[in-house]
Amino acid sequence: MEIVNTIPWLVFYNLVFLLPMIGITIVIFLGVTTVDKISGWKEKNIRFLHLFEAVILIILGILMLTGII
């Protein structure tokens, strides 16, 4: 039964990484911006993106280890 309890966290973990890609795909599909502009922005802000993802996952890990969630 432990596997059933871990599935929501696995889904959350995957969403942290998938939502930005889905958002970028939708923005490009709708014609709001171009792939070149997105690529340039990503290269400029890659460190911030990695930091943001790391902070979310560290907080999640701490909350899980302390038993809060």
Buried (B, 14 or more C-beta within 10 A) or exposed (E): EEEEEEEEEEEEBEEEEEEBEEEBEEBBEEEEEEEEEBEEEEEEEEEEEEEEEEEEBEEBEEEEEEEEE
